Every structure is written in C-alpha cells, then in structure tokens.
Amino acid sequence: TMTIHSEEQIVDVHVRSGVYSSDTIFDYTHGYIATRLFSRNACFIMKIKKEYIPELQEIGHLAFEREAMKDLYSPNNVWALFQAGSSWLGHLKDWVLYGKHIEHLCTGLPLYE
C-alpha cells in the first residue's frame, strides 16, 4: 500500500509479502529514502537523486495509473541497489539530517547508507 502525505512531503510504502515485507519512506523535505527490511532487521538509507526518483506529484500519478490500469509499463519504476557498507545505530545528528519520519522507522536498527 502507498500513502502520500502531500502537506508533509512524505510517501509511505508498505509491502506485506512474508519474508520480503518492508516499509519505505520517501522524505522529500529532507531528501532521503529509508527502507526497513523486516527479514534483515535493518534500515537502508539513500539520498534522493532527482534524475532517478520521481517527484512527489509524479509518484501520485504513477500510483493512480497503476491502480487504474493494473499493468503499467513505465520507465520511471524505482529500483535501488544497496552495496554492503558500514552499519551504525542512529545518533542524534543522523535524525536531524534524516528527519522524524525516518527516525520513527529506523530507531534502534543498524543503518546502512
């Protein structure tokens, strides 16, 4: 499911698929995306790059089209590849940078950027 909070510039995406379940937050105000993978008990954070990630309004249009057509081909599908890196638990300075929505999603989990 996807919920768009236009006034807060936040998109919540919840995937419920057994071992592949995850929650993702697109925080356009702070410019970061965080994905919590439940099977790995970890949070992955990346900077929003405008050339790869659709604008907030465009995500809403793509979601509406996908729901309406049920089978939409779009070159704007979002895929991310995370490389292994260092892990750290969030510190206060991280949460100021990433924002309260990502803090709420990832507090207490190892963060991979």
C-alpha positions as CSV (number, residue, x, y, z in Angstrom):
1,T,0.0,0.0,0.0
2,M,1.1,3.6,-0.6
3,T,0.1,6.7,1.3
4,I,1.0,10.1,0.1
5,H,1.1,13.0,2.7
6,S,1.4,16.0,0.3
7,E,1.5,18.6,3.1
8,E,4.4,16.9,4.8
9,Q,6.1,15.9,1.6
10,I,6.2,12.2,2.7
11,V,5.3,9.0,0.9
12,D,4.8,5.8,2.9
13,V,5.1,2.4,1.1
14,H,4.2,-0.8,2.9
15,V,4.9,-4.1,1.3
16,R,3.4,-7.2,3.0
17,S,4.8,-10.3,1.4
18,G,6.1,-12.7,4.1
19,V,9.8,-12.8,4.3
20,Y,10.0,-9.9,1.7
21,S,8.0,-7.5,3.8
22,S,9.3,-3.9,4.1
23,D,8.3,-0.3,4.9
24,T,9.8,2.6,2.9
25,I,9.6,6.3,3.5
26,F,10.3,8.9,0.8
27,D,11.0,12.1,2.7
28,Y,11.1,14.9,0.1
29,T,11.6,17.6,2.7
30,H,14.9,16.1,3.9
31,G,15.8,14.5,0.6
32,Y,16.2,10.9,1.8
33,I,14.6,7.5,1.3
34,A,14.7,4.8,4.1
35,T,13.7,1.2,3.7
36,R,13.2,-1.1,6.6
37,L,13.6,-4.8,5.6
38,F,11.9,-6.9,8.2
39,S,13.8,-10.1,7.3
40,R,17.2,-8.3,7.8
41,N,16.1,-6.2,10.8
42,A,18.0,-3.3,9.3
43,C,17.4,0.1,7.7
44,F,18.8,1.2,4.4
45,I,19.0,5.0,3.7
46,M,19.8,6.8,0.4
47,K,19.8,10.3,-0.8
48,I,17.0,11.2,-3.3
49,K,18.6,11.8,-6.7
50,K,16.1,13.7,-8.8
51,E,17.3,12.2,-12.0
52,Y,16.3,8.7,-10.8
53,I,13.5,9.2,-8.3
54,P,10.2,10.7,-9.4
55,E,8.9,13.9,-7.9
56,L,6.2,13.6,-5.2
57,Q,3.4,14.6,-7.6
58,E,4.6,12.2,-10.2
59,I,4.6,9.3,-7.7
60,G,0.9,10.0,-7.1
61,H,0.1,10.0,-10.8
62,L,2.1,6.8,-11.3
63,A,0.3,5.1,-8.4
64,F,-3.1,6.2,-9.7
65,E,-2.3,5.0,-13.3
66,R,-1.0,1.6,-11.9
67,E,-4.2,1.1,-9.9
68,A,-6.4,2.1,-12.8
69,M,-4.6,0.0,-15.4
70,K,-3.3,-2.8,-13.1
71,D,-0.5,-3.4,-15.6
72,L,1.5,-0.2,-16.3
73,Y,4.8,-0.1,-18.1
74,S,6.8,3.0,-17.0
75,P,10.5,3.9,-17.4
76,N,10.1,5.6,-14.0
77,N,9.8,2.5,-11.9
78,V,12.0,2.9,-8.9
79,W,14.7,0.3,-8.2
80,A,17.6,0.7,-5.8
81,L,20.8,-1.4,-5.4
82,F,22.4,-1.2,-2.0
83,Q,26.1,-2.1,-1.6
84,A,27.5,-3.6,1.6
85,G,28.8,-0.8,3.8
86,S,29.3,0.2,7.4
87,S,26.5,-0.1,9.8
88,W,25.8,2.2,12.7
89,L,22.9,2.9,15.1
90,G,21.3,6.2,14.6
91,H,22.7,9.1,16.6
92,L,21.0,12.5,17.3
93,K,22.9,14.2,14.4
94,D,21.6,11.4,12.0
95,W,18.0,12.0,13.0
96,V,18.3,15.8,12.5
97,L,19.6,15.1,8.9
98,Y,17.1,12.3,8.1
99,G,14.0,13.7,9.8
100,K,11.5,12.4,12.3
101,H,9.7,10.1,9.9
102,I,12.8,8.1,9.1
103,E,13.8,8.2,12.8
104,H,10.5,6.7,13.7
105,L,11.0,3.9,11.0
106,C,14.6,3.1,11.8
107,T,15.3,3.8,15.5
108,G,17.3,1.0,17.2
109,L,18.2,-0.7,13.9
110,P,21.5,-0.7,12.1
111,L,21.6,1.9,9.4
112,Y,23.2,1.3,6.0
113,E,23.8,4.3,3.8
